[in-house]
Amino acid sequence: MTSSTWPPERPIAVVGIGADGWCGLGETGRAAILGAETVFGSARQLALLPEEVTARPVTWPSPLLPALPDLLAAHRDSKICVLASGDPMFYGIGVTLAKLVGAQALRVLPQPSSAALACARLGWGLADVAVVSIVGRPPETVLPELADGRRILVLVPDDSSPALLADLLARNGFGGSSLTVLEQLGGPAERIVTGTAAEWSEPPGDPLAVVAVDCAADPAAPRLTRLPGLPDTVFGGDGQLTKAEVRALALSALAPAPGELLWDVGGGSGTIAIEWCRTHPACRAVTFERSAPRRQQIADNAVALGVPGIDIRGELLADADAALPAPDAIFLGGGLTQPGVFETCWARLRPGGRLVADAVTMESESAVVGWAAAHGGALRRIQISRAEPLGGFTAWRPHLPVTQWSVTKSAER
């Protein structure tokens, strides 16, 4: 179903409605609801409508997304109005509908978003605040945003979320952070509760809430920023990982941009895919790792470092299915000498995409040098030494040198 198949004479009205209900709507929003023949919404939203609304109410099914196309198709000959919480285009149903039927098939009438109302109560500048939704996502999604002095608004799914967030913050070095739970914003039952993450003891309240976090890092908390090169020690597993210094150079060459997709071949502990995704919330990654125990350690590290959405697969040649979208960048950290791996990666990489390969053995280096001769790009040798104890003294301990090849695929290749 697309905008080209949706009746242009009957656009879908998407009306934002706040906790203040009918009385908070303007004339245009009320008219859209009164003129509808079918009104979709949650049970809570539909209960806000007065008796004068004669449209047939339809409560959203659960799960909603798989049922939505057929539900709309069944009512395509009806004048439809969809109720949304606040601003339909702010983590709301309006975004889903626009993808499904096209923006031209919608008439969106927004109210103030929950983020706007929360900032109005707190005196925070909305442009300076990070907004994270954990609706349908693990709470760990908040972790990459944490930084001392950072202000975050967390959109939550239910009344248990504030306690879960408080525990998450305390376990990750931000127990001194201030938490403010803002319930039923804009409605007659509005309520605000404030406490500290490490000492949070408030019972569950209203499920319609936003949690504001004023971050305060514990003195001993490690600095885990979005910049590549996190300490090796924050990654659990068997020690199979790209070291921090080499990782930072690899990510720099991969050059992630918001919304781009990475293929990480030979995932190990997941360091490259995880750091790629941490650079921006919209970055995505698929990691290929033949070892089942290592796939589990990638999953564990991804959750612990706040990017649980990484797609973790088995061996590349078995799992690089044609349905996967073409990657914007590929990191080859494993399988360099395995027949067909590079060829598969190069064929699937989109024109203009970047490929970075790290070689440690003489055999893998030979392969990389050959690919560079055929496809161009840049070669560099990376040698890292770290100061380590030697008896009662300190000495430089060299790591194995790494040959790194980085190349951009042109449209002709």
N, C-alpha and C positions, 0 to 999 in steps of 0.2 A: 504494500500500500504506500503510495507516494502522493505528493501534492497534485500531480497530474491526474490522479484517479479520484481525488476527493472532490465532491461537488462544489464548484467555486461559489455557487449561490448560497451555500450553507456553511460558512466558515465556523469552526469550533471556537466558541467563546471560552477562554480560560481566565477565570476570575479569581484573583487572590482574595482570601478572606482571613481576617485575623481573629485572635481570641475574643475580640469585642463583637464579633458576629455581624449580624445584619445592620445594626446601628452604625457600625464603622465603615460601611460601604458607601461610596458616592452614588450619585444618580445613575451614572453609566453602568456601574457594576450591578446595581439592583435591576436595571432595565434588562440587562443581558440575561440575568437569572429568570426574571419574570417572563421573558419572551421565549424561553427554552421549552422544548417538549420533553427532553430527557436531561437530567442533571446527574453527573457522576461525581463521587467524592467518597471520603472516608465516612464511617458512621458518625464520628465526632463532628465533621464539617456539615454533613447533611442535617444533623440535629440543631444546627445554628439557624436554619432557615425557618421563616414564619409560615403560618398556615396559608397565607395568600399565595404562596408559590405553588402552582398547580402542576408543574412538570413532574414526570415520573422519576422518583429517586432511584439510583442504582449505586449500590455500595461496591467499592473496588474489591475484586477477589484477591486472594492471597495464595500463591505469589502473583503479583500483578503483571510483570513484564511479559511472561509467556502468553498470557491471556489477552493482552491489550489489543493486538491487531484484529483478532476475531470479534472482540467486544465492540470495537469501533465499526467494523464491517457490518455487524448485525444491526447497528443503529444509524447507518449512513444516510437513510432517508428521513431522519429525524433532526430537528434543530437541537444541537447538543451544546450543553454548557458543562465545563469541567471546573470543579472547585479545587483550589490549591491553597496551601498555607502561605500567607504573605505574598512574597514575590515568586510567581511560578517559574521564573527563569533563574532562580537562585537555589541550586540543588533541588529543584522542584519538578513536578510532572510536566511543566511546559517544555523543558529541555528534551524530555523523552518524546513528547508529541511532535516537536519540531523535527526530530530525526526521523520519526515514523511517517508523518504526512507532509512535512515541509512547512517552513515558516509562513508561506503565503496562504496556507489553509487554516491559520490560527488568527484569532483576535485576542491578544493578551492584555488583560487589565490588572496590573499589579497593585499590591498594597505594600507598605513598608516591610522589608524582610526582617526576620528574627535578628540578624546581625545588626541591622540599622537600629532596631529598637534596643538591643542590648547595649550598643555603644552610646545611645542617647541616655540610658540610665546610668552608665558608668562614667560618662564624660570622656570616653576614648575616641580618638580619631579613627574612623573606620578604614581609611586608606593606609593606616600604619599597623593594622591588626591582621594577623594570619587567621584564616578561617579554615577549619578542618572538619569534615564530616566523618563520623564513625557509624553512620547509619548503613548497615549492611557491610561494614568493614571492621576488622579487628581494632581494638583501642590503640594498639601499638602504632597505628598510622600517624598518631600525634608525635611520636618520638623525634622524627627529623626536624620538627619545628622548634624543639626545646633549645633555648639559649637564655642565659642570664639577662633579665630585663625585658625579655620578649613578652608580648601580649598576644594571647591566642583565644579565639572563640571556637568552641567545640560543639557541633551539632550532634545531638545524642539520640539514640533510638528509644530509650526507656528510662524508668526511674531508678534502675540499678547502676546506670552509667556514672554518676558522680563519684560513687564509692570506688568503682573500678578505676576511674581516672586518678583518683587520689592515691590509690595503691600503686598504680603504674608510675606516677611521678615520684613517689617515695622510694620505689625500688630502683629508679634510674637517676638518682642524684639530684632530685628537685623536690625533696620533701618540704622545704621551706616556702614553696610556692603558695600564693593565695588563690583559693577557688571560690568563685561566686556562681551560684546556681540561680538562674533567672527563669521563673516558671510563669506560664500563662501570660506572656508579655502583651500588654495592651488591653487585657481583659479585666473584668471585675475581680477575678480571683488571683490577680498578679501577686507574686511573692518572691522575695529575694533572700537568699541564705548565703552567708560567707563564712569561710573557715580556712584552715591551713591543711595542705595535702597530708603531711605526716600525722596530723592530729584529727583527721576527719572522722566524725562519729555521727553525722546527721543521718537520720533514717530516710528511706526512700520517700520522695515527695511526688510531685505531679510529673507524669511522663512527657508532657509538652514543655520542654525546657531547653535552655542553652546554658552551657558551662563556660564561664570566662576564667582563664588562667593567667595570672600575673606571675611570670616565671622568676624563680629565685634559685640559682644553682647552689648546691651544697659546696663548701670550700674544697672538699676532696673529689668532687665530681669530675670525671674526664671530659675534656672538650671534644664533643663529637659533632663537628660542623658539617655542612653540606659540601664543603670543599673536599676533593679526593685526597686520599692519603691517610685514612683513619689508622690508628695504631693496630699492628698485627694482633695484639692481645685481645681486641674486642671481638675477634672472630673465633668461634669455637670450632672444633673438628680435629682432624688428624695431622694438621700442620701443612697440608697441601694447599698453599695459597700463594698468590702473587704478592711479594713483599711491598710494604707501604711506599717506598721511594719509587720502585718500578711501576707500581700501580698508579701513582700520581702522574707519571709520565705517559703511561698508556691511556689513561682517561683524558689527559690533555690532547693527545693525538686523536682519540676517538671523537672529541669535541661534541659532547651531548648538547642538544637543544630541546626546549620544552616540547613534549609530545612525540619525540622520536623513539624508534624501536631498535634495541640492540640484540644481536645474537652473541651469546658468550659460549664459545665452544671449548669444552674441557673445563667445566665450572669449578671443580675442586671444592673450595669452601664458599664459593659464590661471591668472592670479593669484588670482582669487576662488575658483575651485574648489579650487585647491591649498591656499590658506590655510584654507578650510572644512574640508578633510580633515585638515589638520595639527592642528586643535583637539582631535581625539580619534580614536584608531585605528578606531573603529567608524563614523565619519562617512563618507558616500558622496557621490559627485557624478557627474553627467552634464553634459558641456559640449558646446555646439553651436557650431560655427565653420565657416562656408562655405568659407574659404580652406584649401586643402590644405597649403601651407607653414606656415601658422599652426597647423594641427592637429598638424603634426610638432613645432613648437616647444613646444606645450602638452605633448606626450608627453615631450619631452626635459626640460622643466622639472619635470614631475611625478616623473620618476625621480630627477633630481638633488636634489629636495627631499623625497624619501622617501615619496611617495604614488603609487606606480605603478599603482594600481588604478582610477584615474579612467577613466570610460567616455567616450571622445572620439568625437563624431559630427559629421556635416555640418550642412547647413541645417536649422533647427528644423522648418519646415513639411514637410520631406521625411523627417526622421528621428525625429520625436516619435511613434514608433509606439505604438499602443494597448497593446502588451504591456509597455511601460515602466511601473513602478509610479508612482502619483501622488506628486509631490514634496512634501516638507514645507516647502520654501522655494524661491523662484525669484529669481535676479538677472538683471535686464534691463540689460545693458551695451551691447547692440547690437540693431539691428533695430527700434528703437522706432517708426520711421516706416513700417516695412514692413507692408502690409495683412495682417491675420490673425495676426500674431505675438503681440500682447498678448492677443487673444481666445483663442488656443490655450492660452497660459500660464494665463490666468485660469480657463478651463474645466477644465484638468488639475490645478490646485493644489487640494490637499485642504482641506476646511473646517478652519479653525484655522491654516492655513499662512500663511507670510509672503512677501510680494513686495516687492522693493526694485528701483527703477529709477533709473539715473543718466542725466541728460540734459545735454548740452553745447551742442548747437545750438538755435537759436530754434525750429526746427520740432519737434525732439524734446521741448523744454520745453513747447511748446503741447500736444502729445499727453499728456504727463504731467499737466499741470494739468487737462486734460479728464477724464482717468481719476480723478484725485483728487476732482473734483466729483461724479463718478458713484458712486464706491466708498468715499469717505472716506479715512482715513489721515492721515499727516503729511507736509508739504512743508518742506524746508529748503534754503537756498542755502549752498554751501560754497565759500569762496574761500581758496586756499592760496598763500602767497608764500614763496619760499626765497631765502636770501642767496646771491648769486653774484658773481664778480668783474666789475667794470666798470672797464676800464683798470687803473690802479693802486689802485683803491678797491673797495669792496664795496657792492652795492645789492640791494634787494629785487626779485626777479623774479617777478611774479605769474603763476600758472598760470590757465588758462581756468576760469571759475567753473562749478560743477556744481550743478544742481538735482536734489535727491534726494527721491524719493517712497517712503515705506514704508507698507505697509498689511497688516493681518491679515484674511484672508478669513473671514467669519462663516459659520455653518451655513446661513443663509438665502440667501447669495449664490450 
